[in-house]
Amino acid sequence: MADLRELRADKGFEDVRTYLQSGNVVLSSSAKPDEVARKCEQLIEEAFGLDIAVVTRTRPQLAQVVKRNPLGKVAKDPKRYQVSFLTTKAPAELVRRLESAAVAPERLTVVGREIYAWHPEGVARSKLWGLLAGRQLGVTATARNWTTVTKLLELAVE
């Protein structure tokens, strides 16, 4: 993570902070989010030889994700409450597939480019999680548990 932080600091991004060993970076830039994502992907490939898709959210967008918290009344364990961040809005067919994979007591809510998923019994045997974490999602995405989501917002506000 230190290498990742230094890599971005050296390339013109400001206020670069990382969160644990999670692959999450909070930074400031005057560039548009899509431009930031492309630049980060390029830098990661050049420095580490890895072809990694980068998903970005602005500070206000991340704040809205946390404020929205549609499953907050049922999702009591932040490590089992996941938010998947998508690069584009989920197509209706994908939403239907995900909804049919959610087996009680799991819960799922799709709002714009985020998918909120509550896995009270864990993800090990979850068909829903298998779809969310797999490449068959059909949309570039990354998922983070609620603890990480809220910590990233704290870092972005500092």
C-alpha positions as CSV (number, residue, x, y, z in Angstrom):
1,M,0.0,0.0,0.0
2,A,2.9,2.4,0.6
3,D,4.1,1.8,-3.0
4,L,0.6,2.5,-4.2
5,R,0.4,5.7,-2.1
6,E,3.8,6.9,-3.3
7,L,2.9,6.0,-6.9
8,R,-0.1,8.3,-6.9
9,A,1.6,11.1,-5.0
10,D,4.4,11.1,-7.6
11,K,1.9,11.5,-10.4
12,G,0.2,14.6,-9.4
13,F,-2.6,13.4,-7.1
14,E,-2.8,15.2,-3.8
15,D,-3.9,14.2,-0.2
16,V,-3.2,10.6,-1.0
17,R,-4.2,8.1,1.7
18,T,-4.7,4.4,1.7
19,Y,-6.8,2.2,4.0
20,L,-5.1,-0.8,5.4
21,Q,-4.1,-3.4,2.8
22,S,-7.5,-3.1,1.1
23,G,-6.5,-1.6,-2.2
24,N,-8.5,1.5,-1.4
25,V,-7.0,4.9,-2.1
26,V,-8.5,8.3,-1.2
27,L,-7.0,11.2,-3.0
28,S,-7.7,14.7,-4.3
29,S,-7.6,15.6,-8.0
30,S,-9.0,18.3,-10.3
31,A,-9.6,15.6,-12.9
32,K,-13.0,14.0,-13.6
33,P,-13.6,10.7,-11.8
34,D,-13.3,8.7,-15.1
35,E,-10.0,10.3,-15.9
36,V,-8.7,9.5,-12.4
37,A,-9.7,5.9,-12.8
38,R,-8.0,5.6,-16.2
39,K,-4.8,7.3,-14.9
40,C,-4.8,5.0,-11.8
41,E,-5.2,1.9,-14.0
42,Q,-2.4,3.1,-16.2
43,L,-0.1,3.8,-13.2
44,I,-0.8,0.4,-11.6
45,E,-0.1,-1.4,-14.9
46,E,3.2,0.5,-15.4
47,A,4.4,0.1,-11.9
48,F,3.2,-3.4,-11.0
49,G,2.4,-5.1,-14.3
50,L,-1.2,-5.6,-13.2
51,D,-4.3,-5.0,-15.3
52,I,-6.7,-3.8,-12.6
53,A,-10.0,-2.1,-13.2
54,V,-10.4,1.0,-10.9
55,V,-13.8,2.2,-9.7
56,T,-14.0,5.8,-8.4
57,R,-16.5,7.8,-6.4
58,T,-16.3,11.4,-5.5
59,R,-16.5,12.5,-1.8
60,P,-20.1,13.7,-2.2
61,Q,-21.0,10.4,-4.0
62,L,-19.5,8.3,-1.2
63,A,-21.2,10.5,1.4
64,Q,-24.5,9.8,-0.4
65,V,-23.9,6.0,-0.4
66,V,-23.4,6.1,3.4
67,K,-26.3,8.5,4.0
68,R,-28.6,6.3,1.9
69,N,-27.8,3.1,3.8
70,P,-31.0,1.4,2.7
71,L,-30.4,-1.8,4.7
72,G,-29.1,-0.1,7.9
73,K,-32.1,-1.2,10.0
74,V,-31.5,-4.9,9.3
75,A,-27.7,-5.0,8.6
76,K,-26.3,-5.1,12.2
77,D,-22.9,-6.6,11.5
78,P,-20.8,-4.2,9.2
79,K,-18.5,-7.0,8.1
80,R,-21.5,-8.9,6.6
81,Y,-23.0,-5.8,5.0
82,Q,-21.5,-5.2,1.5
83,V,-21.7,-2.4,-1.0
84,S,-20.8,-3.2,-4.6
85,F,-19.7,-0.1,-6.5
86,L,-20.3,-0.4,-10.2
87,T,-18.9,1.7,-13.1
88,T,-22.4,1.9,-14.7
89,K,-25.9,1.4,-13.5
90,A,-26.9,-2.2,-13.2
91,P,-29.0,-3.4,-16.2
92,A,-32.6,-4.6,-15.3
93,E,-31.7,-8.2,-16.2
94,L,-28.8,-8.2,-13.8
95,V,-31.0,-6.8,-11.0
96,R,-33.6,-9.5,-11.6
97,R,-30.8,-12.2,-11.5
98,L,-29.4,-10.8,-8.2
99,E,-32.8,-10.5,-6.6
100,S,-33.6,-14.1,-7.5
101,A,-30.3,-15.2,-6.0
102,A,-30.9,-13.5,-2.6
103,V,-32.3,-16.2,-0.3
104,A,-33.8,-15.1,3.1
105,P,-32.5,-13.8,5.4
106,E,-30.3,-12.1,2.8
107,R,-31.4,-8.8,1.6
108,L,-30.5,-6.8,-1.5
109,T,-31.1,-3.2,-2.7
110,V,-29.9,-1.7,-5.9
111,V,-29.7,2.1,-6.1
112,G,-28.0,3.7,-9.1
113,R,-24.5,2.4,-9.4
114,E,-24.5,0.7,-6.0
115,I,-25.7,-2.7,-4.8
116,Y,-26.2,-3.0,-1.1
117,A,-26.2,-6.6,0.1
118,W,-26.8,-8.0,3.6
119,H,-25.4,-11.5,4.2
120,P,-26.3,-12.2,7.9
121,E,-25.1,-15.9,7.6
122,G,-21.9,-14.9,5.8
123,V,-20.8,-15.2,2.2
124,A,-19.3,-18.7,2.2
125,R,-22.4,-20.4,0.7
126,S,-24.2,-17.4,-0.6
127,K,-25.4,-17.7,-4.2
128,L,-26.0,-13.9,-4.2
129,W,-22.4,-13.2,-3.1
130,G,-21.1,-15.6,-5.8
131,L,-22.8,-13.5,-8.4
132,L,-21.7,-10.2,-6.9
133,A,-18.1,-11.3,-6.5
134,G,-17.8,-13.1,-9.9
135,R,-16.9,-11.9,-13.3
136,Q,-20.3,-13.0,-14.6
137,L,-21.7,-9.8,-13.2
138,G,-21.2,-8.2,-16.6
139,V,-20.3,-4.8,-15.1
140,T,-17.0,-3.7,-13.7
141,A,-17.5,-3.6,-9.9
142,T,-15.8,-3.8,-6.6
143,A,-17.3,-4.6,-3.3
144,R,-16.5,-3.4,0.2
145,N,-17.9,-4.2,3.6
146,W,-19.7,-1.4,5.5
147,T,-16.7,-0.9,7.8
148,T,-14.5,-0.1,4.9
149,V,-17.1,2.1,3.2
150,T,-17.5,4.3,6.3
151,K,-13.8,4.4,6.9
152,L,-13.1,5.6,3.4
153,L,-15.7,8.4,3.8
154,E,-13.9,9.4,7.1
155,L,-10.6,9.5,5.2
156,A,-12.2,11.5,2.4
157,V,-13.5,14.1,4.8
158,E,-10.2,14.6,6.7
